Amino acid sequence: MKFMITAFFFLMSAAQAKTFVYCSEGSPSAFNPQITTDGTSHNAAGLTIYNRLVEFKLGTTEIVPALAESWKISKDKKTYTFKLRKGVKFHTTKYFSPTREFNADDVLFSINRQLLKDHPYHMVGGGSYEYFTGMEMDKIIKAVAKVDDYSVKITLTEADAPFLANMAMSFMSVLSKEYADMLAKENRKDEIDQYPIGTGPFVFQKYQKDTLIRYERNENYFEGAPKIEKLVFSITPDASVRYQKLKTGECHLIIEPSPNDIEAMKASETISVMEAPGFNVGYLAMNVTKKPFQNIWVRKAINHALNKDAYIQAIYQGHAVKAVNPMPPTIWGYNKKIKGYDYNPELAKKYLKKAGLAKGFETEMWTLPVTRPYNPNGKKMGEMMQADLAAVGIKVKLVTFDWPTYLSKSKVGDHSMIQMGWTGDNGDPDNFLNVLLGCSGVQSGSNYSRWCNKEFNRNIKIAKSNPDIKKRTAYYLNAQEIFNKEVPWVPIAHSIVFRAMNSNVSGYVMDPLGGDIFKTVDIK
């Protein structure tokens, strides 16, 4: 009884203070979405602290005005002129007080930091902008010009169909040039990525590594102040611990509940569960620059050796569909004709023999250290994959790291095989095929197989430059055929996405792009 009363008073006090506690699954690698790619950092910064010129309408992939109130596109589709919103204020914190409102200078600073190698902030944090280069924005954007304080013109090198959708992604967030100038003057440039200043619904207060992040609502937010006064990210990597915190009232909402707990949550009178089709893919990437993964027969053998159906039942508890292509069937341009690789250990052995490895070989597999929608339990999946591969003669050592290290090491290709996954950012096939498998992704670090196929790349490049969806689709269908023949990955699953929350939570809307957005959330 005492335990229940404590939980009750925790919720009551939180509601009175309008403090919303979100149990997140990991620590952000930085608080600047220009230099991060993981969903953990996306939630902690991109969707809380910052805004972009255009954004996705809540709960959809529809592009709507944000810091730009309107825009015009030239007839040749190469020039975009954005009219900026007036009266938008940057955050005031203990470490910075703005003296002016948002304007064109901030837009130029934010884009040119990523675009121009001689920009004074380009090399801050290492000079790596994985999303910017992975989406080929460095090649697409020719120039960014200030027309006046509230107009910006972006000129492209060629027409690019996904450009506007890419502009709505977190890596195109707008930072404060005034804040950057202050840090530069005080020789503290590195702080821009860890002590953020944005225009978004919440103001950063404090980060206690691997424990919590604190925010306060932005009373001057241009869309109107959020209903909750304080937002806390309680960093809780273990899904079962997140569930316990939800039951005891320590958290109002939890990310990625364990598939094992879904039915119990649905049966609870105090917990609400929301679900949506997964706009994601979980996969095992093989580093084709390392032996023996340059050999296509080895890659085909591994595809036949892994029992995806068993993983879906044991790890996803059936809350997923088996993946065939490198993008989910919920996205346009999906190739339904491809059948993929069935579970066939005997055929896997034959292919290994064809590769000159009849006795098998030894290698490493990196297992995902955090719960992600596309892989709820990397360790368990790794153990099951290890057993399946051992059955065909491949001896695998399982390796893992903390999440930021996992990302940084894999980005430069230190791995041989690695569990990875992706949740779509903008509703466009380019966001899967180009970012994850295009040649530019090898350079940026988002192509974990480090596979650069000229014919595949030709198809996705032609698709990008064509505004006609039917014609674009034909090229994406071809690209998926090439992927299926070359198999640099083993596509594993497209999972159903769940969120669980206390029944007194209102206003939460599931994001089809996988984020958690709190600007409309309230506590009854």
C-alpha positions as CSV (number, residue, x, y, z in Angstrom):
1,M,0.0,0.0,0.0
2,K,2.8,2.4,0.9
3,F,4.4,1.7,-2.5
4,M,1.2,2.6,-4.3
5,I,0.7,5.8,-2.3
6,T,4.2,6.9,-3.1
7,A,3.6,6.4,-6.8
8,F,0.3,8.2,-6.6
9,F,1.9,11.3,-4.9
10,F,4.7,11.3,-7.5
11,L,2.2,11.6,-10.3
12,M,0.2,14.2,-8.5
13,S,3.1,16.4,-7.7
14,A,4.4,16.0,-11.3
15,A,1.0,17.0,-12.6
16,Q,0.8,20.0,-10.4
17,A,4.3,21.2,-11.5
18,K,3.4,20.1,-15.1
19,T,6.7,18.1,-15.2
20,F,6.6,15.4,-17.8
21,V,9.0,12.5,-17.4
22,Y,10.0,10.5,-20.5
23,C,11.9,7.3,-20.1
24,S,14.4,7.3,-23.1
25,E,16.6,4.4,-24.1
26,G,20.0,6.0,-24.3
27,S,22.3,9.0,-24.0
28,P,22.6,11.5,-26.8
29,S,25.9,11.7,-28.6
30,A,25.6,15.5,-28.8
31,F,22.9,18.2,-28.6
32,N,23.3,19.4,-32.2
33,P,21.4,17.5,-34.9
34,Q,23.9,18.7,-37.5
35,I,26.4,16.2,-36.3
36,T,24.2,13.3,-35.1
37,T,22.3,10.6,-36.9
38,D,20.8,8.4,-34.1
39,G,17.2,8.6,-33.0
40,T,18.3,9.1,-29.4
41,S,20.0,12.4,-30.2
42,H,17.2,13.3,-32.6
43,N,14.7,13.2,-29.8
44,A,16.9,14.9,-27.3
45,A,17.7,17.9,-29.5
46,G,16.2,18.1,-33.0
47,L,12.6,17.7,-31.8
48,T,12.8,19.6,-28.5
49,I,15.4,22.4,-28.9
50,Y,15.4,23.3,-32.5
51,N,13.3,24.2,-35.5
52,R,13.9,24.2,-39.3
53,L,12.7,26.3,-42.2
54,V,10.1,23.7,-43.0
55,E,8.9,20.8,-40.9
56,F,6.6,17.8,-41.0
57,K,3.1,18.3,-39.9
58,L,2.6,16.4,-36.6
59,G,1.7,12.8,-37.2
60,T,2.3,13.0,-40.9
61,T,5.1,13.4,-43.6
62,E,3.3,16.5,-45.0
63,I,5.7,19.4,-45.3
64,V,4.5,22.6,-43.6
65,P,5.9,26.1,-42.8
66,A,8.0,26.5,-39.7
67,L,10.8,29.2,-39.4
68,A,10.0,30.0,-43.1
69,E,6.4,31.1,-43.4
70,S,6.3,30.5,-47.2
71,W,8.6,29.6,-50.1
72,K,8.8,29.9,-53.9
73,I,10.4,27.4,-56.3
74,S,11.7,28.5,-59.7
75,K,10.5,26.9,-62.9
76,D,13.7,24.9,-63.4
77,K,13.4,23.6,-59.8
78,K,16.9,24.9,-59.0
79,T,16.1,28.0,-56.8
80,Y,14.1,28.0,-53.6
81,T,13.4,31.4,-52.0
82,F,12.2,31.2,-48.4
83,K,10.3,34.1,-46.7
84,L,11.3,33.9,-43.0
85,R,9.0,34.2,-40.0
86,K,9.4,37.4,-38.0
87,G,9.3,37.7,-34.2
88,V,10.9,34.3,-33.5
89,K,13.1,34.4,-30.4
90,F,16.1,32.3,-29.5
91,H,16.3,30.7,-26.1
92,T,17.6,32.5,-23.1
93,T,19.7,30.3,-20.8
94,K,22.2,30.7,-18.0
95,Y,25.0,30.6,-20.6
96,F,23.5,32.9,-23.3
97,S,21.1,35.8,-23.6
98,P,20.2,36.8,-27.2
99,T,20.0,40.5,-28.1
100,R,18.1,39.9,-31.4
101,E,15.5,37.7,-33.0
102,F,16.0,35.0,-35.6
103,N,16.8,36.2,-39.1
104,A,18.5,35.2,-42.3
105,D,22.0,35.4,-40.8
106,D,21.2,32.3,-38.7
107,V,20.0,30.4,-41.7
108,L,23.2,31.1,-43.6
109,F,25.4,30.2,-40.6
110,S,23.6,26.9,-40.0
111,I,23.7,25.7,-43.6
112,N,27.2,27.1,-44.5
113,R,28.7,25.5,-41.4
114,Q,28.0,22.1,-43.0
115,L,28.5,23.2,-46.7
116,L,31.7,25.3,-46.7
117,K,34.9,23.7,-45.7
118,D,36.5,27.1,-44.9
119,H,33.6,28.1,-42.6
120,P,35.0,29.1,-39.2
121,Y,32.8,26.4,-37.6
122,H,33.1,23.7,-40.2
123,M,35.8,21.7,-38.4
124,V,34.4,22.2,-34.9
125,G,33.5,18.7,-33.6
126,G,35.6,17.0,-36.3
127,G,34.0,18.4,-39.5
128,S,31.8,15.4,-40.1
129,Y,28.2,16.0,-41.2
130,E,27.0,12.5,-41.9
131,Y,23.4,13.4,-42.8
132,F,24.4,16.5,-44.8
133,T,26.8,14.5,-47.0
134,G,24.8,11.3,-46.9
135,M,21.8,13.2,-48.4
136,E,24.3,14.7,-50.8
137,M,23.3,18.2,-49.7
138,D,27.0,19.2,-50.1
139,K,26.7,18.4,-53.8
140,I,23.1,19.6,-54.3
141,I,23.4,23.1,-52.7
142,K,25.4,25.5,-54.9
143,A,24.9,28.6,-52.7
144,V,22.9,30.1,-49.9
145,A,22.3,33.9,-50.2
146,K,20.7,36.4,-48.0
147,V,18.2,38.5,-50.0
148,D,17.3,40.6,-46.9
149,D,16.9,40.0,-43.2
150,Y,13.8,37.9,-43.7
151,S,14.5,36.3,-47.1
152,V,16.9,33.5,-48.1
153,K,17.6,32.1,-51.5
154,I,19.0,28.6,-51.9
155,T,20.4,27.7,-55.4
156,L,20.9,24.1,-56.3
157,T,23.3,22.6,-58.8
158,E,20.5,20.5,-60.3
159,A,16.8,19.8,-59.7
160,D,16.4,17.5,-56.7
161,A,13.1,15.9,-55.9
162,P,13.7,15.1,-52.2
163,F,15.2,18.5,-51.4
164,L,12.3,20.1,-49.6
165,A,11.7,16.9,-47.5
166,N,15.4,16.9,-46.7
167,M,15.1,20.5,-45.5
168,A,12.5,19.3,-42.9
169,M,14.9,16.9,-41.3
170,S,16.7,17.5,-38.1
171,F,20.2,18.0,-39.6
172,M,18.8,21.2,-41.2
173,S,18.0,22.8,-37.8
174,V,18.7,26.5,-37.4
175,L,21.3,27.5,-34.8
176,S,22.0,31.0,-33.5
177,K,24.8,32.8,-35.3
178,E,24.9,35.4,-32.4
179,Y,25.6,32.6,-30.0
180,A,28.3,31.1,-32.3
181,D,30.0,34.5,-32.6
182,M,30.0,34.8,-28.8
183,L,31.6,31.4,-28.4
184,A,34.2,32.1,-31.1
185,K,35.2,35.4,-29.4
186,E,35.6,33.5,-26.1
187,N,37.5,30.6,-27.7
188,R,34.7,28.1,-26.7
189,K,33.5,27.0,-30.1
190,D,33.1,23.3,-29.1
191,E,30.3,24.2,-26.6
192,I,27.9,24.9,-29.5
193,D,27.3,21.2,-29.9
194,Q,26.8,20.5,-26.2
195,Y,25.2,23.6,-24.8
196,P,22.5,24.3,-27.3
197,I,20.6,27.4,-28.2
198,G,17.6,27.0,-30.5
199,T,14.1,28.4,-31.1
200,G,12.2,25.2,-30.3
201,P,9.4,24.3,-27.8
202,F,11.8,23.4,-25.0
203,V,14.9,25.2,-23.5
204,F,17.9,23.0,-22.5
205,Q,18.7,23.2,-18.8
206,K,21.0,20.4,-17.8
207,Y,22.5,17.1,-18.9
208,Q,23.7,14.5,-16.4
209,K,25.5,11.9,-18.6
210,D,23.7,8.5,-18.8
211,T,21.2,9.7,-16.2
212,L,18.9,12.5,-17.2
213,I,18.3,15.6,-19.4
214,R,16.3,18.6,-18.1
215,Y,14.4,21.1,-20.2
216,E,11.9,24.0,-19.4
217,R,9.2,25.0,-21.8
218,N,9.9,27.9,-24.1
219,E,7.4,30.6,-23.0
220,N,8.1,32.5,-26.2
221,Y,7.7,29.6,-28.6
222,F,6.3,31.0,-31.9
223,E,3.6,28.2,-32.1
224,G,2.6,28.9,-28.5
225,A,4.1,27.7,-25.2
226,P,3.9,23.9,-24.6
227,K,1.4,22.8,-21.9
228,I,3.9,21.1,-19.8
229,E,6.3,23.4,-17.8
230,K,9.2,21.0,-17.4
231,L,10.4,18.1,-19.5
232,V,12.8,15.4,-18.1
233,F,14.4,12.6,-20.1
234,S,15.1,9.8,-17.7
235,I,17.8,7.8,-19.5
236,T,16.9,4.1,-18.9
237,P,18.5,1.7,-21.4
238,D,16.8,-1.5,-20.0
239,A,13.3,-2.0,-21.4
240,S,12.1,-3.9,-18.4
241,V,13.3,-1.1,-16.1
242,R,11.5,1.4,-18.2
243,Y,8.3,-0.6,-17.8
244,Q,8.7,-0.8,-14.0
245,K,9.2,3.0,-13.9
246,L,6.0,3.4,-15.9
247,K,4.1,1.2,-13.5
248,T,5.4,3.0,-10.4
249,G,4.7,6.4,-11.9
250,E,8.4,7.4,-12.2
251,C,7.8,8.0,-16.0
252,H,4.8,9.2,-17.9
253,L,5.8,7.7,-21.2
254,I,8.3,5.1,-22.3
255,I,10.0,4.5,-25.6
256,E,10.4,1.1,-27.1
257,P,8.6,-1.2,-24.6
258,S,9.8,-4.7,-24.7
259,P,7.6,-6.9,-27.0
260,N,7.3,-9.3,-24.1
261,D,5.5,-6.7,-22.0
262,I,3.0,-5.4,-24.6
263,E,0.1,-7.6,-23.7
264,A,0.4,-6.9,-20.0
265,M,0.5,-3.2,-20.7
266,K,-2.6,-3.4,-22.9
267,A,-4.4,-5.2,-20.1
268,S,-3.5,-2.5,-17.5
269,E,-6.1,0.1,-16.5
270,T,-3.5,2.7,-15.8
271,I,-1.4,2.3,-19.0
272,S,-2.3,3.3,-22.5
273,V,-0.5,1.6,-25.5
274,M,-0.2,3.2,-28.9
275,E,1.1,1.4,-32.0
276,A,1.8,2.1,-35.7
277,P,3.3,0.3,-38.7
278,G,7.1,0.5,-38.6
279,F,8.6,2.9,-41.0
280,N,11.9,1.2,-40.4
281,V,14.2,-1.7,-41.3
282,G,16.5,-3.7,-39.1
283,Y,19.5,-5.4,-40.8
284,L,22.9,-7.0,-40.5
285,A,25.4,-5.2,-42.7
286,M,28.5,-6.9,-44.0
287,N,31.6,-4.7,-44.5
288,V,32.4,-5.5,-48.2
289,T,35.8,-3.9,-47.8
290,K,37.0,-6.6,-45.5
291,K,37.7,-10.3,-46.2
292,P,35.8,-12.5,-46.9
293,F,32.8,-10.2,-47.4
294,Q,34.0,-8.9,-50.7
295,N,32.9,-12.3,-52.0
296,I,29.3,-12.3,-53.1
297,W,28.9,-16.0,-52.4
298,V,29.8,-15.4,-48.8
299,R,27.2,-12.7,-48.5
300,K,24.6,-14.9,-50.2
301,A,25.5,-17.8,-47.8
302,I,25.0,-15.6,-44.7
303,N,21.6,-14.5,-46.1
304,H,20.5,-18.1,-46.4
305,A,22.1,-19.1,-43.0
306,L,20.0,-16.7,-40.8
307,N,16.5,-17.7,-39.7
308,K,14.6,-14.4,-39.8
309,D,11.3,-16.1,-38.8
310,A,12.8,-17.4,-35.6
311,Y,14.1,-13.9,-34.7
312,I,10.7,-12.3,-35.4
313,Q,9.0,-14.7,-33.0
314,A,11.7,-14.7,-30.3
315,I,12.8,-11.1,-30.3
316,Y,9.9,-9.1,-31.7
317,Q,7.3,-11.5,-30.3
318,G,5.7,-11.5,-33.7
319,H,5.3,-7.7,-33.8
320,A,7.2,-7.4,-37.1
321,V,7.2,-8.5,-40.7
322,K,10.1,-10.2,-42.4
323,A,12.3,-7.8,-44.4
324,V,13.2,-8.5,-48.0
325,N,14.2,-5.1,-49.3
326,P,16.3,-2.4,-47.7
327,M,13.2,-0.2,-47.2
328,P,9.7,-1.0,-45.7
329,P,6.7,-1.9,-47.7
330,T,4.8,1.1,-46.3
331,I,6.8,3.4,-48.5
332,W,6.1,4.2,-52.1
333,G,8.6,2.7,-54.6
334,Y,8.8,-0.6,-52.7
335,N,9.5,-3.6,-55.0
336,K,6.9,-6.3,-54.3
337,K,8.2,-8.7,-56.9
338,I,11.5,-9.5,-55.1
339,K,11.2,-12.6,-53.0
340,G,14.5,-12.5,-51.1
341,Y,16.5,-15.3,-49.5
342,D,14.9,-18.1,-47.6
343,Y,16.4,-19.8,-44.6
344,N,18.4,-22.7,-46.2
345,P,21.5,-23.8,-44.2
346,E,22.4,-26.5,-46.8
347,L,22.4,-23.9,-49.6
348,A,24.5,-21.6,-47.4
349,K,27.1,-24.4,-47.1
350,K,27.2,-24.8,-50.8
351,Y,27.8,-21.1,-51.4
352,L,30.6,-21.1,-48.8
353,K,32.2,-24.0,-50.7
354,K,31.8,-22.0,-53.9
355,A,33.6,-19.1,-52.2
356,G,36.5,-21.4,-51.3
357,L,35.5,-21.5,-47.7
358,A,34.1,-25.0,-47.3
359,K,35.5,-25.2,-43.8
360,G,34.0,-21.9,-42.9
361,F,35.8,-18.9,-41.3
362,E,36.0,-16.8,-38.2
363,T,34.8,-13.2,-37.9
364,E,33.2,-10.7,-35.5
365,M,29.7,-9.3,-35.3
366,W,28.8,-6.1,-33.4
367,T,25.5,-6.3,-31.5
368,L,23.3,-3.3,-30.9
369,P,23.8,-2.0,-27.4
370,V,20.5,-0.1,-27.2
371,T,16.9,-0.9,-27.7
372,R,15.8,0.4,-31.1
373,P,12.4,0.0,-32.8
374,Y,14.1,-2.1,-35.5
375,N,15.8,-4.3,-33.0
376,P,14.5,-4.6,-29.5
377,N,17.3,-6.9,-28.2
378,G,20.6,-6.8,-30.1
379,K,22.4,-9.2,-27.6
380,K,19.8,-11.9,-27.9
381,M,19.6,-11.5,-31.7
382,G,23.3,-11.7,-31.9
383,E,23.3,-15.0,-29.9
384,M,20.7,-16.5,-32.2
385,M,22.6,-15.3,-35.3
386,Q,25.8,-16.7,-33.8
387,A,24.2,-20.1,-33.5
388,D,22.8,-20.0,-37.0
389,L,26.1,-19.1,-38.5
390,A,28.0,-21.7,-36.5
391,A,25.7,-24.3,-38.0
392,V,27.1,-23.6,-41.4
393,G,30.7,-23.3,-40.3
394,I,31.1,-19.6,-39.6
395,K,32.5,-19.0,-36.1
396,V,31.4,-15.5,-34.8
397,K,32.7,-13.5,-31.9
398,L,30.1,-11.1,-30.5
399,V,31.3,-7.6,-29.7
400,T,29.5,-4.4,-28.5
401,F,30.3,-0.9,-27.2
402,D,28.3,1.9,-25.6
403,W,26.1,3.6,-28.1
404,P,28.2,6.7,-29.0
405,T,31.3,4.5,-29.4
406,Y,29.3,2.0,-31.4
407,L,28.3,4.8,-33.8
408,S,31.6,6.5,-34.1
409,K,33.6,3.3,-34.7
410,S,31.2,1.9,-37.2
411,K,31.1,5.2,-39.1
412,V,34.7,4.7,-40.1
413,G,34.3,1.0,-40.9
414,D,36.0,-0.7,-38.0
415,H,33.4,-3.5,-38.0
416,S,33.2,-6.7,-40.1
417,M,29.5,-7.5,-39.5
418,I,27.2,-5.1,-37.6
419,Q,23.6,-5.0,-36.5
420,M,22.0,-1.7,-37.6
421,G,18.7,-0.3,-38.6
422,W,17.0,2.8,-39.8
423,T,13.8,4.7,-39.3
424,G,12.8,6.8,-42.2
425,D,13.3,10.6,-41.8
426,N,11.2,12.1,-44.6
427,G,8.9,9.6,-46.3
428,D,11.0,9.4,-49.5
429,P,12.7,6.2,-50.8
430,D,15.9,8.2,-51.3
431,N,16.2,8.4,-47.5
432,F,16.7,4.7,-47.3
433,L,18.4,3.7,-50.6
434,N,20.7,6.7,-51.1
435,V,21.6,7.4,-47.4
436,L,22.1,3.7,-46.4
437,L,23.5,2.2,-49.6
438,G,24.6,5.1,-51.9
439,C,28.3,5.7,-52.6
440,S,28.1,9.1,-50.9
441,G,27.1,7.2,-47.7
442,V,30.4,5.4,-47.6
443,Q,32.2,8.8,-47.3
444,S,29.7,10.2,-44.8
445,G,29.6,7.0,-42.7
446,S,25.9,6.1,-43.1
447,N,26.6,3.2,-45.5
448,Y,27.7,0.6,-43.0
449,S,28.3,-2.1,-45.6
450,R,30.7,0.4,-47.4
451,W,29.2,-1.0,-50.6
452,C,29.5,1.3,-53.6
453,N,27.8,-0.2,-56.7
454,K,28.0,2.0,-59.8
455,E,24.8,0.7,-61.4
456,F,22.8,1.0,-58.1
457,N,24.2,4.5,-57.6
458,R,23.2,5.5,-61.2
459,N,19.6,4.5,-60.6
460,I,19.2,6.4,-57.4
461,K,20.9,9.5,-58.8
462,I,18.5,9.6,-61.8
463,A,15.6,9.0,-59.5
464,K,16.6,12.0,-57.3
465,S,16.8,14.4,-60.1
466,N,13.4,13.5,-61.6
467,P,10.2,15.2,-60.2
468,D,7.9,12.6,-61.8
469,I,7.1,10.0,-59.1
470,K,6.2,7.3,-61.7
471,K,9.6,7.6,-63.3
472,R,11.4,7.8,-60.0
473,T,9.6,4.7,-58.9
474,A,10.9,2.7,-61.9
475,Y,14.5,3.6,-61.0
476,Y,14.0,2.7,-57.3
477,L,12.5,-0.7,-58.3
478,N,15.7,-1.3,-60.4
479,A,17.9,-0.3,-57.5
480,Q,16.3,-2.8,-55.2
481,E,16.8,-5.6,-57.8
482,I,20.5,-4.7,-57.8
483,F,20.6,-4.8,-54.0
484,N,19.0,-8.2,-54.0
485,K,21.6,-9.6,-56.4
486,E,24.6,-8.1,-54.5
487,V,23.2,-8.5,-50.9
488,P,25.6,-6.3,-48.9
489,W,23.1,-6.7,-46.0
490,V,20.8,-9.3,-44.6
491,P,17.5,-7.4,-44.2
492,I,15.9,-8.7,-41.0
493,A,12.6,-7.1,-40.1
494,H,10.3,-4.1,-40.2
495,S,8.9,-3.8,-36.7
496,I,5.6,-2.4,-35.4
497,V,6.4,0.6,-33.3
498,F,4.9,0.9,-29.8
499,R,4.7,3.7,-27.1
500,A,3.3,3.1,-23.6
501,M,2.2,5.9,-21.4
502,N,0.3,6.6,-18.2
503,S,-3.5,7.0,-18.8
504,N,-3.4,10.6,-17.6
505,V,-1.2,11.6,-20.6
506,S,-3.0,13.5,-23.4
507,G,-2.0,15.1,-26.6
508,Y,0.7,12.7,-27.6
509,V,0.8,11.9,-31.3
510,M,2.8,9.1,-32.8
511,D,5.3,10.3,-35.4
512,P,5.5,8.1,-38.5
513,L,9.2,9.0,-38.7
514,G,9.9,7.5,-35.3
515,G,10.5,10.6,-33.2
516,D,8.9,11.6,-29.9
517,I,7.4,15.1,-29.9
518,F,6.2,16.8,-26.7
519,K,5.1,20.2,-27.7
520,T,1.4,19.1,-27.6
521,V,1.6,16.8,-24.7
522,D,-0.3,17.4,-21.4
523,I,-0.9,15.7,-18.1
524,K,-4.6,15.5,-16.9
